Amino acid sequence: MPDLRRQIFESGKTVSRKAASREASRATSRASSKPTSRQSSRAASRQPSDEEDAGYLSDETAMSIGSIDDENPEQDNIDWPQELADRIQEILDRKRSSVQGREEALAAFCRLTKYHYAVEEVYASVVDLLGAFSKSARSDSSIREMTLALRAIELLAITASDDKIYENIEPFLSRTIRDSSSNAVKAAAIQSLAACTIFGGAGEDGILDQMTFLLDIVASDGNSINAADDPVSVTAALQAWGFLVTEIDDFEDESEEAVQIFMDQLDSSDSAVQIAAGENIALLYEKSYTPQEDDDDEDEDSEESDEHETASSGPKLVKRYNAYHNTPELERQLQNLAHIHSKQISKRDKKSLHSSFASILTTVENPRRGPRYNMAINQDTNQHYGSTLSVKIGRHGIMSIDRWWKWTRLTALRRTLQGGFTEHYYQGNRAVLNNLPVMLRNTDHSHGVDRQGAKKAAKMRNSRRWTAHESDEED
């Protein structure tokens, strides 16, 4: 592959000092990371959290969510508030606790807050719980206890709607990411940090600070946090960065450098790293287009609309800046990944790469096009085939995911809530509703959907949405 860093310098484009300084660490780490990262199986290296967390870094990043209709094992547990109160008391009272006892209490807390919107049950104990979770996360007595505690912090952040969480927990999480001797703990802490940044009151300055931190992890292949060549940590950083950037409106000045760093990761031998990097690239190209305003020239960037663009009912999108200086080279790289046929890649990974990068490529070619499902490209005509991405949410409706920012937020929320996403959505979790404000449409009777049930769920959701604790902001 051509030396893309050299192309930047030869093009006469100025590269920031920060980008130049990163090159030295990348040069030493990249040579060793590419041949070795495939040896780290994603399935084997996913950190354990609660008893059913086999999907922490999920393959759902590969355009595979067709339905969010998970079986809820807690649906008949009418006594869950008392059980949660008992578990919270166990967590806070550590004097006579054992490692096994703390693991069980943390696992129960994660299970109950995942499958129930427990804002009223946890709100008064947020500060005390953060302190107890921090103690467990730095105990070094059990990797499981540490990762469960980090999961608990993440679930507390998405539940409590407390804007003091970030300032209370960020120093500890950042230190854990840098200093932990376990890569599984580092990855869990990255995921937890992203949730606390978005849901815990970081503000734009805090978000930008964490994006810089995460980008350093990616650019150094994990070396900046002493996790050299660990694909799980790098994937977690990529996914967390993508979630954070959806909160930033203007990313023009930083787009060039970020795309270059993500392009470097397209050469990884781990498909999760490649897909996460590719989706961030698509997201940055999408951000370079914004809705047309009244004073925009009609003839500027007047690309013809086609069947692949966003829905005709949506606003017309206008190009504001170049997301990257050498889009043709990027397109060639994405084209190769969309058609990759290496025998060293598993059939499952190959399918994910083909579908994901065909969709990513369509957006880079025309950023008006959102993510597509079951994508394919005709090599002779270069025609793109695929369906607009729609996701079934429970039995009550279908959510249209027509923009990459929606896809990025949906997958981030699903990584946190997993099988409890539908419950939090319909019970009116403010963090979920404020981060994914997309309309649901009811499915028809042929799919066995109870329309009255859908209306009842929507009424309950709206009620909880407006009565959440200590907030008078508009949704």
Order of alpha helices (4+ residues) and beta strands (2+ residues): alpha-alpha-alpha-beta-alpha-alpha-alpha-alpha-alpha-alpha-alpha-alpha-alpha-alpha-alpha-beta-beta-alpha-alpha-beta-beta-beta-beta-alpha-alpha-alpha-beta-alpha
